[in-house]
Amino acid sequence: MDADLSHHPKFIAQFIEKQKEGGYDLVSGTRYRGDGGVYGWDLRRKLISRGANFVTQVLLRPGASDLTGSFRLYKKEVLENLVEQCVSKGYAFQMEMIVRARQLGYTVGEVPISFVDRVYGESKLGGNEIVSFLKGLLTLFATT
């Protein structure tokens, strides 16, 4: 969950309910299914996010609709195991956590969320992060 409340805490109860009803190992917020959405982003940011998710879907078939979001609920032991397995840095780790979860046989549920861009501060998403994400994507493609 982002500390700037771009991820609204009102969705936490839905995450917990989804986890309980399906026994999921992790529950991920999705901006790209159901009533999910993004508010306050410019076209560039929307294209980067959608493009990253599309390319990842094509190459890795992760079985989750939003791989670049960070609003998630993990079972403690699952999170500990995934953190040990994860090698990516920056934004790519979010994608890797879902891909590794599927690879290790963990179950993933999704809850539609509304993401509202931050009011204060700026995103750290720049050219270096995009290159890092693509490197992470290609590494996972070659190794999973």
N, C-alpha and C positions, 0 to 999 in steps of 0.2 A: 504494500500500500504506500503510495506517495505521501510524504509528510506534509506536503502543502495542501492537502485535502482536495487535490484534483480527483482523487478517488474518494467519493463520499462515504462516510462510515455507515450511512443508512443501508448499504448493501450487505453489510457483515452478517446480519441475521439470515439473509437469503443464502449466503455462502454456507453458513452452519447448517441450515435446514437441508440444503442440497447434499452436503456431505453426509448428514445423518440418514436421509432417505435412500441414498444410493451406495453408502459405504465407500465413497470415493477416497482415494489416497491423496488426491489434491483436487481443489476446485479453483478454477480460473475465471476471472471476470472477462467477459468478451464484449467488445465494442461493435462486433460485426455479425451478431446473430440476434434474433428476436427484437426486443425493444432497445437494444444497445445502441450507442451512438457517441459521437465526438462533437463537442461544441467549443468554438473559439479558435480553432486551428485555421491557418491559411491553407490555400490549395497545395502549396509545396509540401507542407507537413503531412497533409492527408495523403498525397501521392506517395511519399516516402513510406509511410506506415502501411498503406494498402499494398504497395509494391513489394515491400519486405515480406509481408504475410503471403502474398501470391507466389513469389519465387520459392519461399520455404515450403508452401503447400505442394508445389510441383516437384521439387527435388526430394523432400523428406517424408511426405505423406504423414504428418504427425497426428492427425485425427483430432485436432483442436483448431478453432477458428481464429484465435487471437494470440499469436506467439510473441508479440512485441510488447504486450501489456504486462504490468507488474503487480496487479491487484489479485492476490492469490491466497488461498488457505491450504496449508500443507499439514498432514499428520507429522508429528515431531520426528519420528523415526525415518519417515520418507524424506523429509527435508534434510536430515543429517546425512543420509545415504547419498542423496543427489548432490549435495554440496561437496562431498568427497569425490564424486565422479566428475563434476563440472570443471572444465579447463578454460572456458571462455572468460573474457573480461569485457567490461562495458555492457552495452545493450545486448550483445550476442548471448550473454549468459541466460537471459530470459527465454530465448528460443531454445537454448540447449537444455535447460531444466525440463521443459515439456518433452522434448525429443528423447532425452535420457529416461524420463519417467516411463514413456511408452516402451522404450527399448528394454527396460527392466521389468516390464509387466505391470506397472502401476496403473491404476484406473484414474481417469481424468474426467471430471464433470465441469460444466460451464454454466455461468450465471450472466445473463445480459446486464450490462452496466452502462451508465452515462458517464462519460469522461468530460470534464470541463477544464479547459486550459487554465493554467495558473494565472493569477492576477498579479503576483509579485515575482520578480526574478525572471530568469530566462532558461530555456531548455539547453542542455549540454549536447544536444544532437547537432553534430557538424560533420564535416567531411571525414575527419579521422574516425568518428564513430561509425559512419556508413561503411568505410573501408574495413574496419574491424569486424563489423557484422557480416560482411560478405566473406571475409576470410574464415570466420567461424562457421558460416553456412557451408562453405566448400569443404572445410575440415570434417564437419559432421556428415556431409554427403559421401565423402571418401571413406569414412571409418564406421558408419552405422549401417 
